[in-house]
C-alpha cells in the first residue's frame, strides 16, 4: 500500500532539459528577419524554418495533457520554461534535418517507406482499438449490432484525425521525417562501441552509487525493488519480500469519510460498523489460509490493486522507522520469523492486512553476469547519445541559426534558475493533482541558471 507518485519526475525532466541548450551561432535580432512573411517564424536554420504556431501548438498540447490552463498566471514561469525548451529542441531538430539533407538521407529506401507505412497502420489500429473500447462501454450502444458499433468507431476515428489535422499525407510526412533523423543518428553513431572494461567500470560505479543511496534511504530501495521502475545494483541488508491480502474499510463510507483529507481524519471518519465489516471479511479469508494457497486467494480476494500488478509482493525494510509504508504494515512484516509465515490481521488507517513472508532479497551487489548485457546496452546508448549531441553542437555552430523567442512570448533575460524551474514544475504538479505535495523533492543544481540573451 505504498503511497508514491512519479509525475513530478516528468515535470522535472521537461524543465531540466533547458540546461542542455546551446547558443551556437544563434541570433535573435528583429533585423535578421527578411520579410513581413517572417513575422510568425520562431526559428530559421538554413532553409528550414519553424513557425510560432508550430511551437505554441506543442506547448498548448502538453499543457492540455497535464491539465494546465495557459491563461492562469500561476503557471506563467513554468510555461515560459516549457517554451524555452521547445524552442531549443525544435532548433536542434532543424539542425539535424539540414544535416540529413546535406548527407542525402532525405531520400528514403523502399524498405524505409514500408516501415513508415507500417508505423502509420499500427498507429491507426491503436486509435481504432481505443475508440472501439470507448464505444462498446457506452450505454448508448448497449445491445447495438457490430455494424452500428463499427460505424460509430469509424466516425469517432475520423473526427479525431480531423481535429488533430491528421491526413495520410501529413502522417507520412511526420513518420518519414522521423525515419530520416533516425537514419542520420544511426549513421553517425554506428562506430561507437563500449569495451568490457567500460561495462565493468560502469557496474562498479553504479554499485557504489546505489550502496551510498540505499543504505542512507531504505524507503528509496523499497520503491525501486517493489515497483521495478529501474534496475538496482546493490541491496542493503535485511530486506524481505512481503505479499499481502488487503481488505479496505467499506468503500461506501459516508460523506465525512469520503471528504477526509488526512490519514488521521480518514481514520476518525471510518465508523465502527465499517471496521467490523472489514474485520469479519478479513477474518473469514484468514481461516484456512496457507503459504500454498496464499497466491491464489490474494489474486481473488485482495482489494489492493498492487496484488495483481506486483504479484511477487513488496520489498520491506528491516528498519521499522521506514516511511514507505504504514507503520503497522512495516512492524507486522518485521515480526514474521520464517519464509512462508502468515500474519494475523493487521489494522492500518485504510483497512486490514494479512501478510506473508515471501522471501529474502540477497544483500550486496547484484550478480554482474545478470545485468551485464542490459548494462552494456544502456552504456552504449548513453555513449551514442552523448556523441550525437556533441555532433549537433558542432553542426549548429557551423550553421546560421536564428531564433525569435519573442514570437512565442518569451522575454529577454534570465528565465529561471534550475531550482526555480523545479519549484515551478512541482507547484504545477501539485495544483493539477498529479502529485502529492509530500512527495516533492527539490533538485539542487548549485544555482545553475538557464537563460537566453538577445
KEKEDREN-867446 format. One record per residue (C-alpha): residue number from 1; x, y, z. Coordinates in steps of 0.05 Angstrom, whole numbers, padded with zeros to 5 digits. Layout:
! KEKEDREN-867446
<pt NUM; <X; Y; Z>>
...
! end
This chain:
! KEKEDREN-867446
<pt 1; <00000; 00000; 00000>>
<pt 2; <00057; 00048; -00015>>
<pt 3; <00038; 00120; -00029>>
<pt 4; <00081; 00144; -00087>>
<pt 5; <00077; 00189; -00148>>
<pt 6; <00121; 00190; -00210>>
<pt 7; <00091; 00252; -00243>>
<pt 8; <00140; 00301; -00211>>
<pt 9; <00196; 00267; -00248>>
<pt 10; <00163; 00281; -00314>>
<pt 11; <00156; 00355; -00297>>
<pt 12; <00228; 00358; -00274>>
<pt 13; <00255; 00323; -00336>>
<pt 14; <00219; 00372; -00381>>
<pt 15; <00247; 00432; -00344>>
<pt 16; <00318; 00408; -00333>>
<pt 17; <00328; 00399; -00408>>
<pt 18; <00338; 00474; -00412>>
<pt 19; <00406; 00468; -00380>>
<pt 20; <00430; 00430; -00442>>
<pt 21; <00412; 00485; -00492>>
<pt 22; <00469; 00518; -00531>>
<pt 23; <00475; 00583; -00567>>
<pt 24; <00516; 00561; -00627>>
<pt 25; <00514; 00619; -00677>>
<pt 26; <00444; 00637; -00655>>
<pt 27; <00418; 00707; -00667>>
<pt 28; <00351; 00735; -00648>>
<pt 29; <00350; 00807; -00672>>
<pt 30; <00289; 00835; -00706>>
<pt 31; <00334; 00859; -00763>>
<pt 32; <00352; 00788; -00782>>
<pt 33; <00281; 00775; -00807>>
<pt 34; <00280; 00783; -00882>>
<pt 35; <00207; 00798; -00897>>
<pt 36; <00138; 00811; -00868>>
<pt 37; <00121; 00738; -00882>>
<pt 38; <00173; 00720; -00830>>
<pt 39; <00132; 00752; -00774>>
<pt 40; <00108; 00685; -00749>>
<pt 41; <00175; 00649; -00756>>
<pt 42; <00205; 00628; -00690>>
<pt 43; <00267; 00591; -00716>>
<pt 44; <00306; 00591; -00781>>
<pt 45; <00363; 00542; -00794>>
<pt 46; <00389; 00548; -00864>>
<pt 47; <00330; 00536; -00910>>
<pt 48; <00288; 00504; -00854>>
<pt 49; <00240; 00542; -00810>>
<pt 50; <00192; 00530; -00753>>
<pt 51; <00134; 00577; -00741>>
<pt 52; <00109; 00605; -00675>>
<pt 53; <00044; 00569; -00688>>
<pt 54; <00080; 00502; -00691>>
<pt 55; <00118; 00513; -00627>>
<pt 56; <00059; 00542; -00590>>
<pt 57; <00016; 00482; -00610>>
<pt 58; <00067; 00436; -00578>>
<pt 59; <00066; 00476; -00514>>
<pt 60; <-00010; 00480; -00514>>
<pt 61; <-00017; 00406; -00527>>
<pt 62; <00027; 00389; -00468>>
<pt 63; <-00009; 00437; -00422>>
<pt 64; <-00076; 00406; -00443>>
<pt 65; <-00048; 00337; -00429>>
<pt 66; <-00027; 00353; -00358>>
<pt 67; <-00088; 00398; -00343>>
<pt 68; <-00055; 00467; -00341>>
<pt 69; <-00095; 00528; -00361>>
<pt 70; <-00046; 00571; -00402>>
<pt 71; <-00084; 00634; -00384>>
<pt 72; <-00072; 00622; -00310>>
<pt 73; <-00015; 00667; -00286>>
<pt 74; <00001; 00615; -00233>>
<pt 75; <00036; 00574; -00286>>
<pt 76; <00070; 00631; -00324>>
<pt 77; <00141; 00613; -00303>>
<pt 78; <00131; 00540; -00317>>
<pt 79; <00101; 00553; -00386>>
<pt 80; <00158; 00600; -00404>>
<pt 81; <00208; 00546; -00385>>
<pt 82; <00170; 00497; -00429>>
<pt 83; <00171; 00547; -00487>>
<pt 84; <00245; 00556; -00479>>
<pt 85; <00256; 00482; -00480>>
<pt 86; <00212; 00472; -00542>>
<pt 87; <00249; 00529; -00577>>
<pt 88; <00316; 00495; -00568>>
<pt 89; <00292; 00425; -00581>>
<pt 90; <00260; 00447; -00646>>
<pt 91; <00323; 00485; -00665>>
<pt 92; <00365; 00422; -00656>>
<pt 93; <00316; 00382; -00697>>
<pt 94; <00321; 00432; -00754>>
<pt 95; <00397; 00428; -00749>>
<pt 96; <00393; 00352; -00756>>
<pt 97; <00344; 00359; -00814>>
<pt 98; <00391; 00406; -00851>>
<pt 99; <00450; 00358; -00840>>
<pt 100; <00408; 00298; -00862>>
<pt 101; <00390; 00333; -00927>>
<pt 102; <00463; 00352; -00938>>
<pt 103; <00485; 00279; -00930>>
<pt 104; <00429; 00252; -00974>>
<pt 105; <00387; 00219; -00920>>
<pt 106; <00325; 00256; -00944>>
<pt 107; <00316; 00201; -00997>>
<pt 108; <00284; 00141; -00963>>
<pt 109; <00294; 00070; -00988>>
<pt 110; <00236; 00025; -01006>>
<pt 111; <00248; -00012; -00941>>
<pt 112; <00244; 00053; -00902>>
<pt 113; <00179; 00072; -00937>>
<pt 114; <00149; 00005; -00919>>
<pt 115; <00170; 00015; -00847>>
<pt 116; <00136; 00084; -00847>>
<pt 117; <00072; 00055; -00876>>
<pt 118; <00071; 00001; -00822>>
<pt 119; <00081; 00053; -00768>>
<pt 120; <00021; 00092; -00794>>
<pt 121; <-00021; 00028; -00798>>
<pt 122; <-00002; 00010; -00727>>
<pt 123; <-00020; 00080; -00703>>
<pt 124; <-00088; 00078; -00737>>
<pt 125; <-00101; 00009; -00708>>
<pt 126; <-00087; 00034; -00638>>
<pt 127; <-00134; 00094; -00649>>
<pt 128; <-00188; 00047; -00674>>
<pt 129; <-00178; 00000; -00615>>
<pt 130; <-00184; 00058; -00566>>
<pt 131; <-00249; 00083; -00595>>
<pt 132; <-00276; 00013; -00602>>
<pt 133; <-00267; 00003; -00527>>
<pt 134; <-00299; 00070; -00512>>
<pt 135; <-00359; 00058; -00556>>
<pt 136; <-00372; -00013; -00530>>
<pt 137; <-00370; 00014; -00459>>
<pt 138; <-00420; 00069; -00476>>
<pt 139; <-00490; 00052; -00450>>
<pt 140; <-00519; 00086; -00512>>
<pt 141; <-00492; 00028; -00555>>
<pt 142; <-00510; -00028; -00508>>
<pt 143; <-00540; -00084; -00550>>
<pt 144; <-00522; -00049; -00615>>
<pt 145; <-00501; -00092; -00674>>
<pt 146; <-00428; -00097; -00696>>
<pt 147; <-00444; -00056; -00758>>
<pt 148; <-00472; 00001; -00717>>
<pt 149; <-00413; -00001; -00668>>
<pt 150; <-00362; -00004; -00724>>
<pt 151; <-00394; 00054; -00759>>
<pt 152; <-00391; 00096; -00695>>
<pt 153; <-00319; 00076; -00683>>
<pt 154; <-00301; 00097; -00754>>
<pt 155; <-00338; 00164; -00744>>
<pt 156; <-00301; 00179; -00680>>
<pt 157; <-00234; 00159; -00711>>
<pt 158; <-00245; 00206; -00769>>
<pt 159; <-00266; 00262; -00722>>
<pt 160; <-00201; 00251; -00682>>
<pt 161; <-00159; 00254; -00745>>
<pt 162; <-00195; 00318; -00769>>
<pt 163; <-00189; 00353; -00702>>
<pt 164; <-00114; 00338; -00700>>
<pt 165; <-00101; 00354; -00773>>
<pt 166; <-00080; 00282; -00789>>
<pt 167; <-00085; 00262; -00862>>
<pt 168; <-00050; 00206; -00898>>
<pt 169; <-00001; 00255; -00927>>
<pt 170; <00013; 00291; -00862>>
<pt 171; <00023; 00226; -00824>>
<pt 172; <00071; 00201; -00878>>
<pt 173; <00109; 00267; -00875>>
<pt 174; <00115; 00261; -00800>>
<pt 175; <00139; 00189; -00797>>
<pt 176; <00184; 00199; -00857>>
<pt 177; <00219; 00257; -00823>>
<pt 178; <00227; 00215; -00761>>
<pt 179; <00257; 00159; -00803>>
<pt 180; <00305; 00208; -00837>>
<pt 181; <00331; 00232; -00769>>
<pt 182; <00335; 00160; -00744>>
<pt 183; <00378; 00142; -00804>>
<pt 184; <00422; 00203; -00791>>
<pt 185; <00431; 00182; -00719>>
<pt 186; <00448; 00110; -00737>>
<pt 187; <00498; 00132; -00790>>
<pt 188; <00535; 00178; -00742>>
<pt 189; <00537; 00131; -00682>>
<pt 190; <00550; 00064; -00717>>
<pt 191; <00624; 00065; -00698>>
<pt 192; <00613; 00079; -00624>>
<pt 193; <00629; 00019; -00581>>
<pt 194; <00639; 00000; -00509>>
<pt 195; <00691; -00048; -00481>>
<pt 196; <00684; -00100; -00427>>
<pt 197; <00726; -00054; -00384>>
<pt 198; <00677; 00003; -00396>>
<pt 199; <00618; -00041; -00375>>
<pt 200; <00653; -00067; -00312>>
<pt 201; <00674; 00003; -00292>>
<pt 202; <00602; 00028; -00301>>
<pt 203; <00577; -00032; -00260>>
<pt 204; <00626; -00015; -00203>>
<pt 205; <00604; 00058; -00205>>
<pt 206; <00530; 00040; -00201>>
<pt 207; <00541; -00009; -00145>>
<pt 208; <00578; 00044; -00104>>
<pt 209; <00525; 00096; -00120>>
<pt 210; <00467; 00050; -00101>>
<pt 211; <00502; 00028; -00037>>
<pt 212; <00511; 00101; -00016>>
<pt 213; <00440; 00120; -00034>>
<pt 214; <00401; 00060; -00009>>
<pt 215; <00437; 00050; 00057>>
<pt 216; <00420; 00122; 00073>>
<pt 217; <00348; 00117; 00049>>
<pt 218; <00313; 00050; 00059>>
<pt 219; <00248; 00077; 00031>>
<pt 220; <00282; 00092; -00036>>
<pt 221; <00303; 00019; -00041>>
<pt 222; <00234; -00005; -00021>>
<pt 223; <00207; 00034; -00080>>
<pt 224; <00256; 00010; -00133>>
<pt 225; <00255; -00062; -00110>>
<pt 226; <00179; -00065; -00104>>
<pt 227; <00157; -00029; -00166>>
<pt 228; <00213; -00047; -00214>>
<pt 229; <00217; 00024; -00243>>
<pt 230; <00292; 00015; -00253>>
<pt 231; <00348; -00035; -00243>>
<pt 232; <00382; -00032; -00176>>
<pt 233; <00455; -00055; -00168>>
<pt 234; <00460; -00060; -00092>>
<pt 235; <00413; -00083; -00038>>
<pt 236; <00421; -00065; 00036>>
<pt 237; <00419; -00120; 00089>>
<pt 238; <00355; -00148; 00116>>
<pt 239; <00303; -00133; 00062>>
<pt 240; <00248; -00183; 00051>>
<pt 241; <00191; -00192; 00002>>
<pt 242; <00122; -00188; 00033>>
<pt 243; <00057; -00208; -00001>>
<pt 244; <-00008; -00183; 00026>>
<pt 245; <-00083; -00193; 00023>>
<pt 246; <-00115; -00127; 00038>>
<pt 247; <-00187; -00113; 00057>>
<pt 248; <-00207; -00040; 00057>>
<pt 249; <-00256; -00008; 00105>>
<pt 250; <-00323; -00005; 00070>>
<pt 251; <-00315; 00040; 00008>>
<pt 252; <-00387; 00062; 00015>>
<pt 253; <-00364; 00106; 00071>>
<pt 254; <-00406; 00167; 00089>>
<pt 255; <-00391; 00237; 00062>>
<pt 256; <-00346; 00254; 00120>>
<pt 257; <-00301; 00195; 00106>>
<pt 258; <-00302; 00208; 00031>>
<pt 259; <-00280; 00280; 00042>>
<pt 260; <-00226; 00266; 00094>>
<pt 261; <-00160; 00297; 00072>>
<pt 262; <-00111; 00265; 00121>>
<pt 263; <-00098; 00196; 00147>>
<pt 264; <-00119; 00216; 00218>>
<pt 265; <-00183; 00246; 00191>>
<pt 266; <-00196; 00185; 00149>>
<pt 267; <-00186; 00140; 00209>>
<pt 268; <-00233; 00181; 00252>>
<pt 269; <-00285; 00184; 00197>>
<pt 270; <-00290; 00109; 00190>>
<pt 271; <-00347; 00082; 00232>>
<pt 272; <-00343; 00023; 00279>>
<pt 273; <-00392; -00014; 00235>>
<pt 274; <-00347; -00006; 00175>>
<pt 275; <-00287; -00030; 00213>>
<pt 276; <-00325; -00090; 00239>>
<pt 277; <-00349; -00108; 00169>>
<pt 278; <-00279; -00106; 00141>>
<pt 279; <-00252; -00146; 00200>>
<pt 280; <-00304; -00201; 00191>>
<pt 281; <-00287; -00205; 00117>>
<pt 282; <-00212; -00209; 00131>>
<pt 283; <-00222; -00260; 00187>>
<pt 284; <-00261; -00305; 00140>>
<pt 285; <-00203; -00302; 00090>>
<pt 286; <-00151; -00317; 00143>>
<pt 287; <-00185; -00382; 00163>>
<pt 288; <-00155; -00438; 00123>>
<pt 289; <-00102; -00392; 00091>>
<pt 290; <-00035; -00426; 00079>>
<pt 291; <00030; -00410; 00044>>
<pt 292; <00008; -00457; -00012>>
<pt 293; <-00058; -00423; -00027>>
<pt 294; <-00038; -00352; -00009>>
<pt 295; <-00024; -00330; -00081>>
<pt 296; <-00090; -00354; -00110>>
<pt 297; <-00131; -00325; -00053>>
<pt 298; <-00092; -00260; -00057>>
<pt 299; <-00109; -00253; -00130>>
<pt 300; <-00181; -00270; -00117>>
<pt 301; <-00195; -00232; -00053>>
<pt 302; <-00145; -00177; -00042>>
<pt 303; <-00171; -00106; -00051>>
<pt 304; <-00100; -00079; -00063>>
<pt 305; <-00091; -00064; -00138>>
<pt 306; <-00017; -00078; -00127>>
<pt 307; <-00033; -00151; -00114>>
<pt 308; <-00044; -00161; -00188>>
<pt 309; <00008; -00111; -00212>>
<pt 310; <00063; -00136; -00165>>
<pt 311; <00048; -00210; -00151>>
<pt 312; <00118; -00221; -00122>>
<pt 313; <00100; -00174; -00065>>
<pt 314; <00132; -00112; -00036>>
<pt 315; <00203; -00101; -00012>>
<pt 316; <00201; -00084; 00061>>
<pt 317; <00256; -00052; 00102>>
<pt 318; <00283; -00083; 00166>>
<pt 319; <00280; -00013; 00195>>
<pt 320; <00213; -00003; 00228>>
<pt 321; <00221; 00073; 00223>>
<pt 322; <00216; 00069; 00147>>
<pt 323; <00163; 00117; 00120>>
<pt 324; <00149; 00078; 00056>>
<pt 325; <00090; 00040; 00086>>
<pt 326; <00042; 00048; 00143>>
<pt 327; <00078; 00035; 00209>>
<pt 328; <00032; -00023; 00226>>
<pt 329; <00048; -00056; 00159>>
<pt 330; <00124; -00049; 00169>>
<pt 331; <00122; -00075; 00240>>
<pt 332; <00077; -00133; 00221>>
<pt 333; <00124; -00152; 00165>>
<pt 334; <00185; -00149; 00211>>
<pt 335; <00151; -00194; 00262>>
<pt 336; <00146; -00253; 00214>>
<pt 337; <00202; -00302; 00231>>
<pt 338; <00207; -00352; 00173>>
<pt 339; <00193; -00353; 00099>>
<pt 340; <00122; -00376; 00089>>
<pt 341; <00097; -00348; 00155>>
<pt 342; <00030; -00313; 00153>>
<pt 343; <00009; -00257; 00200>>
<pt 344; <-00056; -00247; 00235>>
<pt 345; <-00099; -00187; 00220>>
<pt 346; <-00060; -00121; 00219>>
<pt 347; <-00101; -00058; 00222>>
<pt 348; <-00077; 00006; 00188>>
<pt 349; <-00111; 00071; 00171>>
<pt 350; <-00142; 00041; 00108>>
<pt 351; <-00163; -00028; 00128>>
<pt 352; <-00137; -00097; 00148>>
<pt 353; <-00074; -00131; 00121>>
<pt 354; <-00056; -00204; 00121>>
<pt 355; <00018; -00211; 00106>>
<pt 356; <00061; -00269; 00083>>
<pt 357; <00137; -00271; 00087>>
<pt 358; <00151; -00290; 00014>>
<pt 359; <00227; -00289; 00013>>
<pt 360; <00291; -00250; 00024>>
<pt 361; <00327; -00202; -00021>>
<pt 362; <00400; -00221; -00028>>
<pt 363; <00442; -00166; 00004>>
<pt 364; <00502; -00134; -00030>>
<pt 365; <00519; -00122; -00103>>
<pt 366; <00475; -00157; -00154>>
<pt 367; <00510; -00211; -00195>>
<pt 368; <00548; -00178; -00251>>
<pt 369; <00530; -00231; -00302>>
<pt 370; <00455; -00220; -00292>>
<pt 371; <00460; -00146; -00311>>
<pt 372; <00520; -00144; -00358>>
<pt 373; <00480; -00149; -00422>>
<pt 374; <00429; -00095; -00405>>
<pt 375; <00483; -00051; -00375>>
<pt 376; <00524; -00057; -00438>>
<pt 377; <00464; -00037; -00480>>
<pt 378; <00448; 00022; -00435>>
<pt 379; <00520; 00046; -00434>>
<pt 380; <00526; 00041; -00509>>
<pt 381; <00462; 00081; -00518>>
<pt 382; <00489; 00134; -00470>>
<pt 383; <00555; 00140; -00507>>
<pt 384; <00519; 00143; -00574>>
<pt 385; <00472; 00197; -00548>>
<pt 386; <00530; 00237; -00520>>
<pt 387; <00569; 00232; -00585>>
<pt 388; <00508; 00252; -00626>>
<pt 389; <00493; 00311; -00581>>
<pt 390; <00564; 00335; -00590>>
<pt 391; <00555; 00330; -00665>>
<pt 392; <00492; 00371; -00662>>
<pt 393; <00530; 00424; -00624>>
<pt 394; <00585; 00423; -00677>>
<pt 395; <00535; 00426; -00735>>
<pt 396; <00497; 00481; -00701>>
<pt 397; <00560; 00523; -00693>>
<pt 398; <00573; 00516; -00768>>
<pt 399; <00503; 00537; -00790>>
<pt 400; <00467; 00603; -00788>>
<pt 401; <00416; 00592; -00733>>
<pt 402; <00365; 00646; -00719>>
<pt 403; <00317; 00644; -00661>>
<pt 404; <00260; 00693; -00648>>
<pt 405; <00238; 00677; -00577>>
<pt 406; <00192; 00738; -00575>>
<pt 407; <00150; 00704; -00629>>
<pt 408; <00127; 00654; -00576>>
<pt 409; <00121; 00704; -00520>>
<pt 410; <00189; 00696; -00487>>
<pt 411; <00222; 00760; -00460>>
<pt 412; <00294; 00780; -00455>>
<pt 413; <00338; 00758; -00397>>
<pt 414; <00344; 00701; -00348>>
<pt 415; <00287; 00651; -00348>>
<pt 416; <00294; 00615; -00282>>
<pt 417; <00347; 00581; -00241>>
<pt 418; <00343; 00506; -00243>>
<pt 419; <00317; 00505; -00172>>
<pt 420; <00263; 00556; -00190>>
<pt 421; <00245; 00516; -00252>>
<pt 422; <00238; 00453; -00209>>
<pt 423; <00195; 00491; -00158>>
<pt 424; <00150; 00517; -00213>>
<pt 425; <00142; 00446; -00240>>
<pt 426; <00126; 00418; -00172>>
<pt 427; <00076; 00474; -00158>>
<pt 428; <00042; 00459; -00225>>
<pt 429; <00040; 00385; -00210>>
<pt 430; <00011; 00395; -00141>>
<pt 431; <-00040; 00445; -00167>>
<pt 432; <-00065; 00397; -00221>>
<pt 433; <-00066; 00338; -00173>>
<pt 434; <-00012; 00299; -00209>>
<pt 435; <00030; 00292; -00146>>
<pt 436; <00020; 00296; -00071>>
<pt 437; <00056; 00355; -00040>>
<pt 438; <00091; 00309; 00010>>
<pt 439; <00126; 00272; -00047>>
<pt 440; <00163; 00333; -00074>>
<pt 441; <00238; 00333; -00073>>
<pt 442; <00273; 00396; -00098>>
<pt 443; <00331; 00383; -00145>>
<pt 444; <00393; 00422; -00126>>
<pt 445; <00439; 00447; -00181>>
<pt 446; <00483; 00497; -00143>>
<pt 447; <00447; 00558; -00171>>
<pt 448; <00457; 00539; -00244>>
<pt 449; <00416; 00582; -00290>>
<pt 450; <00382; 00571; -00356>>
<pt 451; <00380; 00632; -00400>>
<pt 452; <00379; 00661; -00469>>
<pt 453; <00400; 00731; -00488>>
<pt 454; <00385; 00779; -00544>>
! end
